[in-house]
Amino acid sequence: MDPLLSSLRVSSSGLEVQSQRLKVVSENIANSNSTASVPDEDPFRRKTVSFESTLDKATGAVSVSVSEIGRDNSKFPLEFDPGNPAADDKGFVRLPNVNVLVEMADMREANQSYEANLQVMRQVRELVSLTIDMMNAR
């Protein structure tokens, strides 16, 4: 298989997974203050993204995909707020286990990876264009 086409497939898979990762991070941030409506319910639980790599035997290229969108099972932080409808009998409310700073760092990393894969696609497009121009110059 053409190495340029293989490069496009690899970077395309990178774009796809980073797009899904950004979606999950955005959902986590959007729900970072979402508590339950009653005392016995859990608040929003942070979502996580797991990747897996796969080898395309025909091309020898390794692509990446999302293997699982899971849940973070860490404990919910507690806040004393006796007036909240989700407060327990001691006045504590369970908050989502989302750390906005961690999510922002994850978002930045995903965005940089997305941009890097996009740059690979631009470079491949430019190489293909140069190759076509060289073939037409003959």
C-alpha positions in Angstrom: 0.0 0.0 0.0 1.1 3.6 -0.6 2.9 5.0 2.4 1.1 8.4 1.9 -2.3 6.7 2.0 -1.2 4.8 5.1 -0.2 8.0 6.7 -3.6 9.5 6.0 -5.3 6.5 7.6 -3.2 6.7 10.7 -3.7 10.4 11.2 -7.4 10.0 10.4 -7.7 7.5 13.2 -5.9 9.9 15.5 -8.3 12.7 14.6 -11.3 10.5 15.3 -10.1 9.4 18.8 -9.0 12.8 19.9 -12.4 14.2 18.7 -14.2 11.6 20.9 -11.8 12.4 23.8 -12.6 16.1 23.5 -16.3 15.3 23.5 -16.0 13.3 26.8 -13.9 16.0 28.4 -16.4 18.6 27.4 -19.2 16.5 29.0 -17.2 16.1 32.2 -16.6 19.9 32.4 -20.3 20.6 31.7 -21.4 18.3 34.5 -18.7 19.3 37.0 -21.4 20.9 39.2 -24.2 18.5 38.6 -25.4 17.0 41.9 -28.2 14.5 42.4 -31.7 15.7 43.0 -32.3 13.5 46.1 -29.9 12.4 48.9 -29.6 8.7 47.9 -28.6 9.3 44.3 -25.1 9.6 43.0 -24.0 12.8 41.2 -22.5 12.8 37.8 -19.6 10.4 37.6 -16.6 11.4 35.5 -16.2 9.6 32.2 -12.8 8.3 31.0 -11.6 7.3 27.6 -9.4 4.3 26.9 -7.5 3.8 23.6 -6.2 0.7 21.8 -3.9 0.4 18.9 -4.5 -2.0 16.0 -2.0 -3.2 13.4 -3.2 -3.2 9.8 -1.4 -6.2 8.5 -1.8 -5.2 4.8 -0.1 -1.8 5.3 1.9 -2.4 8.5 0.5 0.8 9.9 -0.7 1.1 13.5 -3.9 3.0 14.0 -5.7 3.9 17.2 -9.3 3.6 18.3 -11.4 4.1 21.4 -11.6 0.8 23.2 -13.9 2.0 26.0 -15.6 5.0 27.5 -15.6 4.1 31.1 -16.4 5.7 34.5 -14.0 7.0 37.1 -14.8 5.1 40.3 -13.0 7.5 42.6 -15.0 8.8 45.6 -17.3 11.8 45.4 -16.1 14.8 47.3 -18.4 16.0 50.1 -19.6 19.5 50.7 -21.6 20.7 53.7 -24.7 22.3 52.3 -27.8 21.4 54.5 -30.2 23.4 52.3 -29.4 21.4 49.2 -32.2 18.9 48.2 -29.4 16.3 47.7 -28.0 16.7 51.2 -28.0 13.7 53.4 -29.2 13.6 57.1 -25.9 15.2 58.2 -26.2 18.0 55.7 -23.5 16.8 53.2 -23.9 16.8 49.5 -21.9 14.4 47.2 -20.4 16.4 44.4 -19.2 15.0 41.0 -15.7 13.5 41.0 -14.7 15.9 38.2 -11.6 18.0 38.7 -11.9 20.9 36.2 -8.1 21.5 36.2 -7.4 17.9 35.3 -10.1 18.1 32.5 -8.6 21.3 31.2 -5.2 19.7 31.0 -6.7 16.7 29.3 -8.5 19.0 26.8 -5.3 20.8 26.0 -3.4 17.6 25.4 -6.2 16.2 23.2 -6.3 19.5 21.3 -2.6 19.4 20.6 -2.7 15.8 19.5 -5.6 16.6 17.2 -3.7 19.5 15.7 -0.6 17.3 15.2 -2.7 14.7 13.3 -4.3 17.5 11.2 -0.8 18.8 10.3 0.2 15.3 9.2 -2.8 15.3 6.8 -1.8 18.7 5.5 1.7 17.5 4.8 0.6 14.4 3.1 -1.8 16.5 0.9 1.1 18.8 0.0 3.4 15.8 -0.9 0.7 14.3 -3.1 0.2 17.7 -4.8 4.0 18.1 -5.4 4.2 14.6 -6.8 1.3 15.3 -9.2 3.0 18.5 -10.2 6.3 16.7 -10.9 4.5 14.1 -13.0 2.7 16.8 -15.0 6.0 18.6 -15.7 7.4 15.8 -17.7 
